[in-house]
Amino acid sequence: MDWSRQGGAVVSPARLIDGRAARVVLVANRTNPKGAMIVLADSATAQNAFPLSSALDSIHPNDAVDILCMQERIFGPTALEAPDVP
């Protein structure tokens, strides 16, 4: 994913499993149900914005992991620890 800052949010373009273009918008930590939103690219209305939790079936699993990791890195209480890989 190609993350960038936009004001207080962190955003990235995304492609849903069905091929639709979308944007991922991160604004708060994972305890906030609307901290990560998926916004369909073809409309700027709130009706086409969905919390990540309700859109997980539409997102490629690799992207879902990237979204959750970035959300934790940006808004989590602590930075993610480096993995202990030999």
Backbone as JSON Lines, residues from 0, in Angstrom:
{"i":0,"aa":"M","n":[0.85,-1.17,0.0],"ca":[0.0,0.0,0.0],"c":[0.89,1.23,0.0]}
{"i":1,"aa":"D","n":[0.37,2.3,-0.52],"ca":[1.13,3.53,-0.68],"c":[0.57,4.6,0.27]}
{"i":2,"aa":"W","n":[1.08,4.62,1.51],"ca":[0.55,5.49,2.56],"c":[1.07,6.91,2.45]}
{"i":3,"aa":"S","n":[0.21,7.87,2.77],"ca":[0.62,9.28,2.85],"c":[-0.22,9.98,3.9]}
{"i":4,"aa":"R","n":[0.31,11.09,4.4],"ca":[-0.43,11.89,5.38],"c":[-1.35,12.85,4.66]}
{"i":5,"aa":"Q","n":[-2.52,13.04,5.23],"ca":[-3.47,14.0,4.72],"c":[-4.11,14.65,5.95]}
{"i":6,"aa":"G","n":[-3.53,15.77,6.38],"ca":[-3.97,16.38,7.63],"c":[-3.62,15.46,8.79]}
{"i":7,"aa":"G","n":[-4.61,15.17,9.64],"ca":[-4.4,14.27,10.77],"c":[-4.6,12.81,10.42]}
{"i":8,"aa":"A","n":[-4.95,12.53,9.17],"ca":[-5.21,11.15,8.74],"c":[-4.02,10.6,7.97]}
{"i":9,"aa":"V","n":[-4.0,9.28,7.85],"ca":[-3.05,8.58,7.0],"c":[-3.9,7.82,5.99]}
{"i":10,"aa":"V","n":[-3.61,7.99,4.7],"ca":[-4.46,7.41,3.65],"c":[-3.64,6.6,2.66]}
{"i":11,"aa":"S","n":[-4.33,5.68,2.0],"ca":[-3.7,4.89,0.94],"c":[-4.77,4.47,-0.05]}
{"i":12,"aa":"P","n":[-4.42,4.47,-1.34],"ca":[-5.36,3.89,-2.3],"c":[-5.39,2.38,-2.11]}
{"i":13,"aa":"A","n":[-6.51,1.78,-2.47],"ca":[-6.66,0.33,-2.34],"c":[-7.55,-0.18,-3.47]}
{"i":14,"aa":"R","n":[-7.42,-1.45,-3.76],"ca":[-8.28,-2.1,-4.74],"c":[-9.0,-3.22,-4.0]}
{"i":15,"aa":"L","n":[-10.33,-3.19,-4.02],"ca":[-11.12,-4.22,-3.36],"c":[-11.06,-5.51,-4.17]}
{"i":16,"aa":"I","n":[-11.43,-6.61,-3.54],"ca":[-11.38,-7.91,-4.21],"c":[-12.21,-7.93,-5.47]}
{"i":17,"aa":"D","n":[-13.33,-7.2,-5.47],"ca":[-14.2,-7.17,-6.66],"c":[-13.71,-6.19,-7.72]}
{"i":18,"aa":"G","n":[-12.56,-5.55,-7.51],"ca":[-11.96,-4.67,-8.5],"c":[-12.26,-3.19,-8.32]}
{"i":19,"aa":"R","n":[-13.17,-2.84,-7.42],"ca":[-13.49,-1.43,-7.22],"c":[-12.32,-0.7,-6.56]}
{"i":20,"aa":"A","n":[-12.13,0.56,-6.96],"ca":[-11.1,1.4,-6.35],"c":[-11.65,1.99,-5.07]}
{"i":21,"aa":"A","n":[-10.78,2.11,-4.07],"ca":[-11.18,2.66,-2.78],"c":[-9.99,3.37,-2.16]}
{"i":22,"aa":"R","n":[-10.25,4.03,-1.05],"ca":[-9.19,4.65,-0.24],"c":[-9.36,4.13,1.18]}
{"i":23,"aa":"V","n":[-8.23,3.86,1.81],"ca":[-8.22,3.51,3.23],"c":[-7.85,4.79,3.97]}
{"i":24,"aa":"V","n":[-8.63,5.12,4.98],"ca":[-8.39,6.33,5.76],"c":[-8.24,5.92,7.23]}
{"i":25,"aa":"L","n":[-7.08,6.2,7.8],"ca":[-6.79,5.9,9.2],"c":[-6.82,7.2,9.99]}
{"i":26,"aa":"V","n":[-7.66,7.25,11.03],"ca":[-7.78,8.49,11.8],"c":[-7.64,8.28,13.3]}
{"i":27,"aa":"A","n":[-7.67,7.03,13.77],"ca":[-7.59,6.75,15.21],"c":[-7.12,5.32,15.42]}
{"i":28,"aa":"N","n":[-6.91,4.97,16.68],"ca":[-6.43,3.63,16.99],"c":[-7.52,2.57,16.8]}
{"i":29,"aa":"R","n":[-7.12,1.3,16.95],"ca":[-8.03,0.19,16.66],"c":[-9.18,0.07,17.65]}
{"i":30,"aa":"T","n":[-9.12,0.72,18.79],"ca":[-10.24,0.67,19.72],"c":[-11.4,1.54,19.26]}
{"i":31,"aa":"N","n":[-11.15,2.45,18.34],"ca":[-12.19,3.3,17.78],"c":[-12.8,2.58,16.58]}
{"i":32,"aa":"P","n":[-14.1,2.25,16.6],"ca":[-14.7,1.51,15.48],"c":[-14.59,2.21,14.14]}
{"i":33,"aa":"K","n":[-14.45,3.54,14.15],"ca":[-14.3,4.28,12.91],"c":[-12.88,4.8,12.73]}
{"i":34,"aa":"G","n":[-11.92,4.18,13.4],"ca":[-10.53,4.59,13.3],"c":[-9.91,4.25,11.96]}
{"i":35,"aa":"A","n":[-10.45,3.23,11.29],"ca":[-10.01,2.85,9.94],"c":[-11.25,2.71,9.08]}
{"i":36,"aa":"M","n":[-11.3,3.51,8.01],"ca":[-12.46,3.52,7.14],"c":[-12.05,3.17,5.71]}
{"i":37,"aa":"I","n":[-12.96,2.53,5.0],"ca":[-12.8,2.25,3.58],"c":[-13.78,3.16,2.86]}
{"i":38,"aa":"V","n":[-13.28,3.99,1.95],"ca":[-14.12,4.92,1.2],"c":[-14.04,4.53,-0.27]}
{"i":39,"aa":"L","n":[-15.19,4.24,-0.86],"ca":[-15.21,3.89,-2.28],"c":[-14.8,5.11,-3.09]}
{"i":40,"aa":"A","n":[-13.95,4.9,-4.07],"ca":[-13.37,6.01,-4.84],"c":[-14.37,6.69,-5.76]}
{"i":41,"aa":"D","n":[-15.46,6.01,-6.12],"ca":[-16.38,6.6,-7.08],"c":[-17.39,7.54,-6.44]}
{"i":42,"aa":"S","n":[-17.3,7.74,-5.12],"ca":[-18.24,8.66,-4.47],"c":[-17.61,9.23,-3.23]}
{"i":43,"aa":"A","n":[-17.91,10.48,-2.96],"ca":[-17.37,11.15,-1.77],"c":[-18.43,11.27,-0.68]}
{"i":44,"aa":"T","n":[-19.53,10.55,-0.81],"ca":[-20.6,10.65,0.19],"c":[-20.33,9.7,1.34]}
{"i":45,"aa":"A","n":[-20.85,10.02,2.49],"ca":[-20.67,9.19,3.69],"c":[-21.32,7.82,3.51]}
{"i":46,"aa":"Q","n":[-22.28,7.69,2.61],"ca":[-22.94,6.41,2.38],"c":[-21.99,5.38,1.78]}
{"i":47,"aa":"N","n":[-20.89,5.85,1.23],"ca":[-19.92,4.94,0.64],"c":[-18.64,4.85,1.46]}
{"i":48,"aa":"A","n":[-18.75,5.12,2.75],"ca":[-17.64,4.97,3.68],"c":[-18.03,3.9,4.69]}
{"i":49,"aa":"F","n":[-17.14,2.94,4.88],"ca":[-17.44,1.8,5.74],"c":[-16.31,1.57,6.73]}
{"i":50,"aa":"P","n":[-16.63,1.24,7.98],"ca":[-15.56,0.86,8.91],"c":[-14.82,-0.37,8.39]}
{"i":51,"aa":"L","n":[-13.55,-0.44,8.64],"ca":[-12.75,-1.58,8.19],"c":[-13.38,-2.9,8.62]}
{"i":52,"aa":"S","n":[-13.89,-2.97,9.85],"ca":[-14.44,-4.22,10.38],"c":[-15.59,-4.75,9.54]}
{"i":53,"aa":"S","n":[-16.36,-3.87,8.89],"ca":[-17.49,-4.33,8.08],"c":[-17.09,-4.57,6.62]}
{"i":54,"aa":"A","n":[-15.85,-4.26,6.27],"ca":[-15.41,-4.41,4.88],"c":[-14.31,-5.46,4.72]}
{"i":55,"aa":"L","n":[-14.02,-6.22,5.76],"ca":[-12.9,-7.16,5.7],"c":[-13.08,-8.22,4.61]}
{"i":56,"aa":"D","n":[-14.31,-8.61,4.29],"ca":[-14.54,-9.6,3.24],"c":[-14.23,-9.03,1.86]}
{"i":57,"aa":"S","n":[-14.14,-7.72,1.74],"ca":[-13.91,-7.07,0.45],"c":[-12.45,-6.71,0.22]}
{"i":58,"aa":"I","n":[-11.61,-6.94,1.22],"ca":[-10.21,-6.51,1.16],"c":[-9.31,-7.74,1.07]}
{"i":59,"aa":"H","n":[-8.3,-7.65,0.25],"ca":[-7.32,-8.74,0.16],"c":[-6.68,-8.92,1.54]}
{"i":60,"aa":"P","n":[-6.48,-10.16,1.99],"ca":[-5.89,-10.38,3.32],"c":[-4.57,-9.67,3.56]}
{"i":61,"aa":"N","n":[-3.7,-9.59,2.55],"ca":[-2.43,-8.88,2.72],"c":[-2.65,-7.41,3.01]}
{"i":62,"aa":"D","n":[-3.63,-6.82,2.34],"ca":[-3.94,-5.4,2.58],"c":[-4.53,-5.2,3.97]}
{"i":63,"aa":"A","n":[-5.36,-6.15,4.42],"ca":[-5.94,-6.04,5.76],"c":[-4.85,-6.02,6.82]}
{"i":64,"aa":"V","n":[-3.86,-6.88,6.66],"ca":[-2.74,-6.93,7.62],"c":[-1.97,-5.62,7.56]}
{"i":65,"aa":"D","n":[-1.7,-5.11,6.36],"ca":[-0.97,-3.86,6.21],"c":[-1.74,-2.71,6.87]}
{"i":66,"aa":"I","n":[-3.04,-2.67,6.68],"ca":[-3.87,-1.62,7.27],"c":[-3.78,-1.66,8.8]}
{"i":67,"aa":"L","n":[-3.96,-2.85,9.37],"ca":[-3.94,-2.97,10.83],"c":[-2.57,-2.64,11.4]}
{"i":68,"aa":"C","n":[-1.51,-3.07,10.72],"ca":[-0.15,-2.75,11.19],"c":[0.12,-1.26,11.12]}
{"i":69,"aa":"M","n":[-0.28,-0.62,10.03],"ca":[-0.05,0.82,9.9],"c":[-0.87,1.57,10.95]}
{"i":70,"aa":"Q","n":[-2.08,1.13,11.17],"ca":[-2.91,1.79,12.19],"c":[-2.26,1.67,13.57]}
{"i":71,"aa":"E","n":[-1.7,0.53,13.88],"ca":[-1.02,0.35,15.16],"c":[0.24,1.21,15.23]}
{"i":72,"aa":"R","n":[0.99,1.28,14.14],"ca":[2.21,2.07,14.13],"c":[1.93,3.56,14.31]}
{"i":73,"aa":"I","n":[0.87,4.04,13.67],"ca":[0.58,5.47,13.71],"c":[-0.17,5.86,14.99]}
{"i":74,"aa":"F","n":[-1.19,5.1,15.37],"ca":[-2.07,5.51,16.45],"c":[-2.03,4.61,17.68]}
{"i":75,"aa":"G","n":[-1.26,3.52,17.63],"ca":[-1.2,2.6,18.76],"c":[-0.45,3.2,19.94]}
{"i":76,"aa":"P","n":[-0.64,2.61,21.12],"ca":[0.03,3.14,22.31],"c":[1.54,2.94,22.28]}
{"i":77,"aa":"T","n":[1.99,1.93,21.56],"ca":[3.44,1.7,21.43],"c":[3.74,1.26,20.01]}
{"i":78,"aa":"A","n":[4.96,1.44,19.6],"ca":[5.37,0.99,18.27],"c":[5.42,-0.53,18.23]}
{"i":79,"aa":"L","n":[5.19,-1.09,17.08],"ca":[5.32,-2.54,16.93],"c":[6.77,-2.95,17.13]}
{"i":80,"aa":"E","n":[6.97,-4.03,17.83],"ca":[8.32,-4.52,18.03],"c":[8.8,-5.25,16.78]}
{"i":81,"aa":"A","n":[10.09,-5.18,16.53],"ca":[10.66,-5.92,15.42],"c":[10.55,-7.41,15.71]}
{"i":82,"aa":"P","n":[10.23,-8.24,14.71],"ca":[10.13,-9.68,14.96],"c":[11.48,-10.28,15.27]}
{"i":83,"aa":"D","n":[11.49,-11.33,16.1],"ca":[12.72,-12.02,16.44],"c":[12.89,-13.18,15.46]}
{"i":84,"aa":"V","n":[13.46,-12.87,14.3],"ca":[13.63,-13.88,13.26],"c":[15.12,-14.17,13.11]}
{"i":85,"aa":"P","n":[15.52,-15.44,13.26],"ca":[16.95,-15.76,13.14],"c":[17.5,-15.55,11.75]}
